[in-house]
């Protein structure tokens, strides 16, 4: 029995080490000189770092130079116009500032009622998303507290209701793909399609056109359904593998137990001769 215990313990230890390796996360990216410098400052010069650390930009590896340019590896050139550094944009410049990455969203925003009011008190990117503490783009950004600062909430609420279900599908698939990726399953192709679809759908928000949002939502849900079916197929296959793996472990343990039992029986028989 002692041999069985040691064998089982060794097997479990190997499985534990393997699962630990699968669960490892990538090493954190090195800090830029922008973070190193401003992170040690007080007041308005240091505040952006703390705000950025909790942002969706930070979570996705987008640092100061991604928006403001400059050389993030050299203190002397970090704020040099020669290296592409740009400072704080004016209110009218904010859409093009953010639009360097969010091209489609900028186009729809500028054509919307919000964009048409830019410079005349109308909302821009920072009004809803924040500046350094940029929040994830979900339907939760559409809420009575924020929208009512400029106008009644009625129309905004209609848009939120129209996109809520689809946005929930996107978040659910995003979570499922992340779980599969942590298990070592290749999800790059599906994740790429979901990323593109999410961007196109969130672009639709910025039209602030209730009828357009409602008419185009079903097409997005159909595409999400296709990705969902593929995810379900992978998860089903993975469940089968886990089941057969568990059966294999049980059979190995039973085989070890029977081997030790037979060995003990033979030893007892030899002792009687």
Order of alpha helices (4+ residues) and beta strands (2+ residues): alpha-alpha-alpha-alpha-alpha-alpha-alpha-alpha-alpha-alpha-alpha-alpha-alpha
